[in-house]
Amino acid sequence: MDLCSFFLSFSGGQPHKRRRTSEPIEIEDRLESLICRVGEKSTSSLESNLEGLAGVLEADLPNYKNKILRILCAVARLLPEKLTVYTTLVGLLNARNYNFGGEFVEAMIRQLKETLKNNLYNEAVYLVRFLSDLVNCHVIAAPSMVAMFENFISVTQEEDVPQVRSDWFVYVVLSCLPWVGKELYEKKDVEMDRLLSQIEGYLKRRVKTHVPMLQVWTAEKPHPQEEYLDCLWAQIQKLKKDRWQERHILRPYIAFDSVLCEALQHNLPPFTPPGHMPDAQYPMPRVIFRMFDYTDAPEGPVMPGSHSVERFVIEENLHCIIKTHWKERKTCAAQLLSYPGKNKIPLNYHIVELAQATEMLYMRLDTMNTTCIDRLINWFSHHLSNFQFRWSWDDWSDCLTVDLEKPKPKFVKEVLEKSMRLSYHQRIVDIVPPTFSALIPAEPLFIYKYEDESASSLPGYAVTVTVGNAIKNRASNEEILTILKEVPNPNQEDDDDEGESFNPLKIEVFLQTLLHLAAKSFSHSFSALGKFHEILKTLTDSDEGKLHILKVVYEVWRNHPQMIAVLVDKMIRTQVVDCAAVANWLFSQDMAHEFTRLFIWEILHSTIRKMNKHVQKIQKELEEAKDKLEKQQHKRVSLFMDKNSEDEEGQLEEQIERLQEKVESAQSEQKNLFLVIFQRFIMLLTEHLVRCETGSVDISTPWYKNCIERLQQIFLMHHVTIQQYMGTLENLLFTAELDHHILAVYQQFCALQL
Amino acid sequence: MSAKLNALNSDSYIDVSQYRDQHFKGNRYEQEKLLKQSNTLYVGNLSFYTTEEQVHELFSKSGDVKRIIIGLDKVKKTACGFCFVEYYTRADAEHAMRFINGTRLDDRIIRTDWDAGFKEGRQYGRGKSGGQVSTKILSLCKRLFIS
């Protein structure tokens, strides 16, 4: 069968106009398309398509061998959910052309080495799994696969390496066993038993300090949240007990057994795991998220238990589908819903049964990690906004009977606040029952201190009127500054000669008036900040000035947290305030009553992200300048050195020096930001712990749970950046003198990459 | 590192549509180039009551929003059902095209499309009475590849 007509069996459409000579590029594209699409919906059976494709590829080997090798290696890496389809294909090719089989195995080993070198550990897992399934297809000899596994497990004997390194090698071996355990045990049971026993020993002595930080719930019921390796080990143990009978994985090679068992097998070359490099980034440990068990899906096919290997295989495949198709949401949904084998499992519960899930998550809010609650709030409010905010709120009226700081009412309050941002205040009033009125957010209106005549006794009132008029009449910055000189400084006995020092009242008078005039929309406020940027910079020249401006913004907009967030963002970007000032403000006594509200943390994390992006931007500029200089120097070597290029080089060197300083200064600012944040956390938490201890009161208040989990969140969300500053953190802040509750968080974080 | 597979690189939600701005100063090639680099989205089928705040909340879900310009009726200077959303990065704008386009804002299914970049004057509707050109006509133009 020729390429064209084979292609047609997939396209299901009209034949293309046949060109006189097919371009090589076209053929490559067609080969790619054919290989990528095999296994998808087709008028013919999978076996027949595989057979046909193997024939086509075999015929094309003389001219397109390298392309075919490249494509097959790529699908092994990028389409892991179709693993067994492609291993069968390779098996058929190997049966027809032994040399090709050997070259493919070599190419895969090369690719495996590359992925490990480049920290692509997830892809490396797929490659090893592919190789192991090739044992089932008679391409690779079982003993050589066992030997590779033995080399992997020997990593557990290495000393002075991070635990996450040996974790990964153990994970790879265990995760291949659902596919190839049976075959390996049939051929090499003694060696396999020894392997499993070594793994068991390793798992027993492994440190699991990191687990509490990663669990979604602090309670073990109804579903224990297991550490991922423990869970996988239990699943493999059970599989072994069931004599490696695994019924879920699709195995097309079984149909070709008579052909494949005639094929000659290849031995994997001895594979030494690359040694540990200091810049290696091994995957971090995980906790398996479970929220459904078989009792939740009473009708239809039975849900596999949490220690059945089917659960592992299904979850792997679903993850792979999402990773492959995330950009195309319709395709992704279709792929998830057409999951092969879906009739044997309650697929809806594996993907998610929305209403039931929401209900279950709500019921378990009391022990849910704060970060997870954040995500639930964001997801749920967004979901509601696509469904006219219809929800059976009365089902949740239990949240009205407890203290509003408890997780359930807090959750509902935040959901309503977010929902209001996507709609408007009256809508929220309309959609909830009147019993929920205590949870409805305030109307997002400006609060102007100098609103009316009753404010006339307040200091500075007169100036608010003058400056307000000046702004409306488009006075210049100088004129406005002159008007503001009239504002008395409550901080000083005698007036400063220039009135230049920090004057909180001046800031208040100007900013309240300005923001009041610009309150209509975000754009109006941004425009105001931009227009009077000079004045704002002058007023906030000191740290106290910066802190006070944030205070005023909060005072006027405290019923509109969304506005506070965007204004703070603008002020950072225009350098009216700096990141550390924002952090200090959020942790200040004035903001203590808002400390557990979601908008506080959104502002803090947004601030940290801006700081990080700023550092990255300058680092990139520095790299680019260095590259330019290098290029310039190469040119100089190969061509004549003339005055122009000498000058250019000099300029570049100067630029690099300047950028170097800029980078150092930015990194210093970044480090300082984290120090401020951690210091503040430590102060707050220590205060609470000491107070509880002296009063003999339980430390576990809702506030405490929130605060300690927020601290964890800082570590987890910005772990890459924080890792650079571990030395300083350990020496200055997270020392042995610290209360063990606080130190535990730091130790859990360190355990993630140990 | 071995290459990607073209067949797997489908990312149809971020493709440039057929619409071209008739008032664009420059040729088709230049306009297309800008569209492919743009960080700005046109957002259509908004309710007349949809606010900048609502747009900001929704579109912030795919990244940091640099600015929003609400489309105005040329005569009445009131909101007339469209706006521009500009992101700091192209990647964030692409996420919006993939995940926010075709979902609801203020109970209406909104539509996003690449825009060559906001210029003063483009915030005004070009419909006959000052509002936005009717959706029916817009989609007809799209189908016939006219702008």
Interface residues (C-beta under 8 A of the other chain):
Chain A: D29 E32 S33 C36 R37 R70 I71 C73 A74 V75 R77 L78 L79 Q111 E114 T115 N118 T324 K327 E328 R329 T331 N378 H382 S385 N386 Q388 K418 R421 L422 S423 Y424 S521 F522 S523 F526 Q562 M563 V566 D569 S606
Chain B: M1 S2 A3 K4 L5 N6 A7 L8 S10 D11 S12 Y13 I14 T51 E52 E53 Q54 H56 E57 L58 K61 D64 R67 I68 I69 I70 R98 F99 T103 R104 L105 D106 D107
